[in-house]
Amino acid sequence: MNQEVTRRHYLDAMGITAWAAKYQLPNALPTEACEWEESAPAPTPPRERLQALLDDAPAPRRQAPKPQAPEPETPDETIASPSGVRALLSQDKQQGKSNQSKPAIANPETAMSGGSAAPAQPLKFDLSCVCLGGRWLVLKAGGMPPLEQQLLANLLQAAGIQRGALPEVSHFTWPQMANAFAVEDPLDEAREGLAAFIDGSASRQGWRLERLLWWGELDDEPDTESVAEQASLNRILNVTDGQSQTLSLPLWQGPALGSLLDSASSKRDLWPVLLALGQQWETDKAIGAQSEIARLESAQQATDDY
């Protein structure tokens, strides 16, 4: 007995399974050759041993029947003959196979009706977003063509909100991957996806969002063609009392940018609203500056106490 076999015996005695490489790795030493002992065959289950004994047992001799009074059969009567035991075993095996072949019925009503519930489909929508000064988030359904971007930049500059060119426009499409996962609650998953996109963008860009500006309709039946194929954005943003519960931001809603391109009267009607929006921008800016000063003083106080 060489050293490898002795080592395996010690490992087996300690309850440790020894493994041998099936393939030789590059630049690895070859496995030492030795006489491997054949493993003991697995013990035969008791049912199979009993079946083998019954198959080998000789058939019992038949004797002439004697007239006897009929005895009532009881359900708990023990079957002692080999043929009866063999029949019982075969019956158990057939029942086990039939139980394994039949899947469990989760919904009896569905099984009786013969149909299955159709899987839920994810909601579909796409948005364009722009962040103003790291504070106000502008959202619009669908894409934002260059003409609409220029119009938005002019409106914000006239209101004293945005100076210079408009920041880069980001696009968000839901679902992110088609048929990538099973949908359980399409509305909740759409809300979580949008919130995760905004939170991730704010974390990367250092935004401190204070308000949400929405340009366009939020109704279930939008008028513009760009959002006609989309899900209800009012439900996705979960707007209640001027607050988006999905993004946890107060919401301001303006007209669709496309409707302002060729309508001078719509621009005149929007002008007082833009002036009020510019004043709100300055108010939020002052409140944000005070909050930042208070935060810095609190951090400095905590450092001094430490």
Secondary structure, 3 states (H helix, E strand, C coil): CCHHHHHHHHHHHCCCCCCCCCCCCCCCCCCCCCCCCCCCCCCCCHHHHHHHHHHHCCCCCCCCCCCCCCCCCCCCCCCCCHHHHHHHHHHHHHHHHHHHHCCCCCCHHHHHHCCCCCCCCCCCEEEEEEEECCCEEEEEECCCCHHHHHHHHHHHHHCCCCCCCCCCCEEEEECCCCCCCCCCCHHHHHHHHHHHHHHHHHHHHCCCCCEEEEECCCCCCCCCHHHCCCCCHHHHHCEECCEECCCCEEEEEECCHHHHHCCHHHHHHHHHHHHHHHHHHHHHHHHHHHHHHHHHHHHHHHHHHC
